Amino acid sequence: MTRQIFLDTETTGLSPESGDRIIEIGCVEMVNRRLTGNNIHFYINPERPNHEDAVKIHGLTDEFLADKPVFAAVADELIEYLAGAEIIIHNASFDVGFLDAELKRLGRPKFATLVASVTDSLLMARELFPGKSNSLDALCKRLEVDNSSRTLHGALLDAGLLAEVYIQMTRGQESLVIEAEDGGAQEFEVERVDLSQFQLPVLLATEAEAAEHEAVLAQLDKSSGGKTLFRNLVP
């Protein structure tokens, strides 16, 4: 079973080193490339004020967060939920930096040691689309993922959008990947389908279809000055 968790956070600002804190965590679960609906979501009291610019991005005010649980109150539930999964985060260094800071305050190990692995979907996107904008909004537009409800950043909403983007970015995989049974860490076997065992039917064109095809070729001949490549390739 391949279990992946798409994770996103919202924060009071940009720098955990300066004391900024996590205020929202959203996680979306996918098992064997199917979204399960087993998601979790927390609003968190950061025990410090938001930066004004951050509120403009996520809309979560100090007043709204005042009665929410602190990170220490949700840490065990979060860690238990994430255990053993591949965690996929867009711009992972940002979120992991904040998670590490929160865990350090509680005397817990670093985030990466608590999960199977961390995958940065931003790095994946940069390899697929070099030189282009690879923000979550840009990827949604490029990959035709509907993000019309994203007027403000929200951790659970963004984690769900990231899951859809990831599925689109990886849909071109041509082989079946099956986890090895020896329990080795992240070892995989690739099983390829032997097409020689199948007898594929050959469907011939009808006379009407052949006539229509010839008419198209005639138009191409006319426009290309008799240089239609199809006639040279097919005897």
C-alpha positions as CSV (number, residue, x, y, z in Angstrom):
1,M,0.0,0.0,0.0
2,T,1.3,3.4,-1.0
3,R,0.1,6.1,1.5
4,Q,0.7,9.7,0.7
5,I,-0.3,12.8,2.7
6,F,-0.5,16.2,1.0
7,L,0.2,18.8,3.7
8,D,0.0,22.6,3.9
9,T,0.4,25.1,6.7
10,E,-0.5,28.7,7.2
11,T,1.6,30.8,9.5
12,T,1.8,34.2,11.4
13,G,4.7,35.3,9.1
14,L,7.6,34.0,7.1
15,S,10.3,33.3,9.7
16,P,10.2,30.5,12.3
17,E,13.7,31.7,13.4
18,S,12.1,35.1,14.4
19,G,9.3,33.4,16.4
20,D,6.6,33.1,13.7
21,R,4.3,30.2,14.4
22,I,1.9,27.8,12.6
23,I,-1.8,28.8,12.8
24,E,-3.3,26.2,10.4
25,I,-2.5,22.7,9.2
26,G,-4.4,20.8,6.5
27,C,-3.7,17.2,5.4
28,V,-5.3,15.2,2.6
29,E,-4.7,11.4,2.4
30,M,-4.2,9.4,-0.8
31,V,-3.8,5.6,-0.9
32,N,-2.7,3.9,-4.1
33,R,-3.4,7.1,-6.0
34,R,-7.0,7.4,-4.7
35,L,-8.1,10.2,-2.4
36,T,-9.6,8.5,0.7
37,G,-11.4,11.4,2.4
38,N,-9.5,10.6,5.6
39,N,-8.2,14.1,6.0
40,I,-7.4,16.2,9.1
41,H,-7.4,19.9,9.7
42,F,-6.4,22.1,12.6
43,Y,-6.7,25.8,13.4
44,I,-4.0,26.6,16.0
45,N,-3.6,29.4,18.5
46,P,0.0,30.7,17.8
47,E,0.3,32.4,21.2
48,R,1.5,35.5,19.4
49,P,0.1,38.1,17.1
50,N,-0.2,37.6,13.3
51,H,1.8,39.8,10.9
52,E,-0.6,42.2,9.1
53,D,0.6,41.1,5.7
54,A,0.1,37.4,6.6
55,V,-3.6,38.1,7.5
56,K,-4.1,39.5,4.1
57,I,-3.0,36.2,2.6
58,H,-4.9,33.7,4.8
59,G,-7.6,35.8,6.5
60,L,-7.1,34.2,9.9
61,T,-7.3,37.0,12.5
62,D,-5.9,36.9,16.1
63,E,-9.5,37.1,17.3
64,F,-10.5,34.0,15.4
65,L,-7.5,32.0,16.6
66,A,-7.7,33.1,20.2
67,D,-9.9,30.1,21.4
68,K,-8.2,27.5,19.2
69,P,-5.9,24.8,20.7
70,V,-2.2,25.4,20.8
71,F,0.2,23.2,18.8
72,A,1.1,21.1,21.8
73,A,-2.5,20.0,22.1
74,V,-2.7,18.6,18.6
75,A,0.9,17.4,18.1
76,D,0.3,13.7,19.1
77,E,-2.8,13.4,16.8
78,L,-0.9,15.0,13.9
79,I,2.2,12.8,14.4
80,E,0.1,9.6,14.7
81,Y,-1.8,10.5,11.5
82,L,1.4,11.2,9.5
83,A,3.4,8.2,10.7
84,G,4.7,5.9,7.9
85,A,3.4,8.1,5.0
86,E,5.2,9.9,2.2
87,I,4.5,13.6,2.9
88,I,4.1,15.8,-0.2
89,I,4.5,19.6,0.4
90,H,4.7,22.4,-2.1
91,N,7.9,24.3,-1.2
92,A,8.6,21.8,1.6
93,S,11.5,23.7,3.2
94,F,9.1,26.4,4.3
95,D,6.5,24.2,6.0
96,V,9.1,21.7,7.4
97,G,11.0,24.6,8.9
98,F,8.0,25.7,10.8
99,L,7.0,22.2,11.8
100,D,10.6,21.6,13.1
101,A,10.4,24.7,15.1
102,E,7.1,23.7,16.7
103,L,8.4,20.2,17.4
104,K,11.6,21.6,18.9
105,R,9.6,23.6,21.4
106,L,8.0,20.3,22.6
107,G,11.4,18.5,22.8
108,R,10.3,16.3,19.8
109,P,12.5,15.0,17.0
110,K,12.7,16.8,13.6
111,F,9.7,16.3,11.3
112,A,11.5,14.2,8.7
113,T,12.4,11.6,11.3
114,L,8.7,11.1,12.1
115,V,7.5,10.2,8.6
116,A,8.6,7.8,5.8
117,S,9.8,10.6,3.5
118,V,9.2,14.2,2.4
119,T,8.7,15.1,-1.2
120,D,8.8,18.7,-2.5
121,S,6.3,19.1,-5.3
122,L,7.8,22.5,-6.2
123,L,11.1,20.8,-7.1
124,M,9.1,18.2,-9.2
125,A,7.3,21.0,-11.0
126,R,10.5,22.9,-11.7
127,E,11.9,19.8,-13.4
128,L,8.7,19.3,-15.4
129,F,8.3,23.0,-16.3
130,P,11.7,24.7,-16.3
131,G,11.7,28.4,-16.6
132,K,8.0,28.8,-15.8
133,S,6.1,29.9,-12.8
134,N,5.4,26.9,-10.6
135,S,3.3,28.4,-7.8
136,L,0.3,26.4,-6.8
137,D,-2.0,28.8,-8.7
138,A,0.1,28.6,-11.8
139,L,0.2,24.8,-11.8
140,C,-3.6,24.7,-11.3
141,K,-4.0,26.9,-14.4
142,R,-1.5,24.9,-16.4
143,L,-2.9,21.5,-15.4
144,E,-6.6,22.6,-15.6
145,V,-7.3,22.1,-11.9
146,D,-10.2,24.2,-10.7
147,N,-9.0,26.6,-8.0
148,S,-11.8,29.1,-8.4
149,S,-12.7,28.8,-4.7
150,R,-9.2,29.9,-3.7
151,T,-9.8,33.6,-2.9
152,L,-7.6,33.3,0.2
153,H,-4.9,30.7,1.1
154,G,-6.3,27.9,3.3
155,A,-4.3,24.9,4.5
156,L,-6.9,22.2,3.8
157,L,-8.0,23.8,0.5
158,D,-4.4,24.1,-0.7
159,A,-3.6,20.6,0.3
160,G,-6.5,19.3,-1.7
161,L,-5.5,21.4,-4.7
162,L,-1.9,20.1,-4.4
163,A,-3.2,16.5,-4.4
164,E,-5.0,17.1,-7.7
165,V,-2.0,18.9,-9.2
166,Y,0.3,16.0,-8.1
167,I,-2.0,13.5,-9.8
168,Q,-1.9,15.5,-13.0
169,M,1.9,15.9,-12.8
170,T,2.5,12.1,-12.3
171,R,-0.3,10.7,-14.6
172,G,2.2,10.0,-17.4
173,Q,3.8,7.1,-15.5
174,E,3.7,4.2,-17.9
175,S,4.6,1.3,-15.6
176,L,3.0,-0.4,-12.6
177,V,5.0,0.2,-9.5
178,I,4.6,-2.4,-6.7
179,E,6.2,-2.2,-3.3
180,A,8.7,-5.0,-2.6
181,E,7.6,-7.5,-0.1
182,D,10.9,-7.8,1.8
183,G,10.1,-4.7,3.8
184,G,13.1,-2.8,2.6
185,A,13.0,0.9,3.0
186,Q,11.6,2.5,-0.2
187,E,12.6,-0.5,-2.4
188,F,10.4,-1.0,-5.5
189,E,9.9,-3.5,-8.2
190,V,8.7,-2.4,-11.6
191,E,6.3,-4.8,-13.3
192,R,5.8,-4.4,-17.1
193,V,2.9,-5.7,-19.0
194,D,3.7,-8.2,-21.8
195,L,1.6,-7.1,-24.7
196,S,2.4,-10.2,-26.8
197,Q,-0.1,-12.2,-24.8
198,F,-3.0,-10.1,-26.2
199,Q,-4.6,-10.6,-29.6
200,L,-5.7,-7.2,-30.7
201,P,-8.5,-6.9,-33.3
202,V,-7.8,-5.1,-36.5
203,L,-10.6,-2.8,-37.5
204,L,-10.6,-1.9,-41.2
205,A,-12.0,1.4,-42.5
206,T,-15.4,1.2,-44.4
207,E,-15.6,2.4,-48.0
208,A,-17.2,5.6,-46.8
209,E,-14.4,6.3,-44.3
210,A,-11.8,5.5,-46.9
211,A,-13.4,7.9,-49.3
212,E,-13.5,10.7,-46.6
213,H,-9.8,10.0,-45.8
214,E,-8.8,10.2,-49.5
215,A,-10.7,13.6,-49.7
216,V,-8.6,14.9,-46.8
217,L,-5.4,13.7,-48.4
218,A,-6.4,15.4,-51.7
219,Q,-6.8,18.7,-49.8
220,L,-3.4,18.3,-48.2
221,D,-1.9,17.5,-51.6
222,K,-3.3,20.6,-53.0
223,S,-2.2,22.9,-50.1
224,S,1.3,21.3,-49.9
225,G,2.0,21.1,-53.6
226,G,1.9,17.3,-53.6
227,K,4.2,16.9,-50.6
228,T,1.8,15.0,-48.3
229,L,4.0,12.9,-46.1
230,F,1.3,10.3,-45.4
231,R,1.4,9.1,-49.0
232,N,5.2,8.4,-48.7
233,L,4.9,6.6,-45.4
234,V,2.0,4.3,-46.3
235,P,2.2,2.1,-49.4
